[in-house]
Amino acid sequence: AQSVAQPEDQVNVAEGNPLTVKCTYSVSGNPYLFWYVQYPNRGLQFLLKYITGDNLVKGSYGFEAEFNKSQTSFHLKKPSALVSDSALYFCAVRDTTLGSARQLTFGSGTQLTVLP
Amino acid sequence: DTGVSQDPRHKITKRGQNVTFRCDPISEHNRLYWYRQTLGQGPEFLTYFQNEAQLEKSRLLSDRFSAERPKGSFSTLEIQRTEQGDSAMYLCASSLETSSEKLFFGSGTQLSVL
């Protein structure tokens, strides 16, 4: 079975400071990993994905995430936070093992608040 | 690109009533997904279609739930004999088959069962 954990319900950071939103995963084989963002009254929006290759992936709005296989983590990062980054962030995983579920499993979300 | 649209945005119903939601995906997307999201949780997969074929259903999808995509374009999700536990945000998403992990979500239908 595949699962995702986002250990922090809430992350607060001052504008201009670096931000990290944590995600760990569990799969039987190799993972596909994703970050989505949800703004109030808007649908979830794709930010970035890791499929294979470089462990550091870059996405929309200056976000990046680092795949760490030994720690089974895929933390979301941004060097300098903006107030407009305040939103709900979801990590998601899909196991690529043959016969595993083909759909994304999402974490419970982390509310990011960037303070001016 | 008009995005994924869902109708209605909100639905309030009494327990035992039937409800139907509609999703219009991005026009060139051949995959369509239904997810359910409750407060404080991430989206949970319900079912997905490739064109008009329903290829996978979650065990969360009880026999009171039925989804259709008759012409491979819009989809409907019907819940019969609603229960209070059905109260949730129902999300629709679509994708291209060639980029199936990049989902485009609608804003959802918020269902409240009284």
Chai-1 contact restraints between the chains, C-beta under 6 A:
chainA,res_idxA,chainB,res_idxB,connection_type,confidence,min_distance_angstrom,max_distance_angstrom,comment,restraint_id
A,Y32,B,E101,contact,1.0,0.0,6.0,A-B,restraint_1
A,G43,B,F105,contact,1.0,0.0,6.0,A-B,restraint_2
A,G43,B,G106,contact,1.0,0.0,6.0,A-B,restraint_3
A,G43,B,S107,contact,1.0,0.0,6.0,A-B,restraint_4
A,L44,B,F105,contact,1.0,0.0,6.0,A-B,restraint_5
A,F46,B,K102,contact,1.0,0.0,6.0,A-B,restraint_6
A,F90,B,G42,contact,1.0,0.0,6.0,A-B,restraint_7
A,Q103,B,F45,contact,1.0,0.0,6.0,A-B,restraint_8
A,F106,B,G42,contact,1.0,0.0,6.0,A-B,restraint_9
A,F106,B,P43,contact,1.0,0.0,6.0,A-B,restraint_10
A,G107,B,G42,contact,1.0,0.0,6.0,A-B,restraint_11
A,S108,B,Q41,contact,1.0,0.0,6.0,A-B,restraint_12
A,S108,B,G42,contact,1.0,0.0,6.0,A-B,restraint_13
A,G109,B,G42,contact,1.0,0.0,6.0,A-B,restraint_14
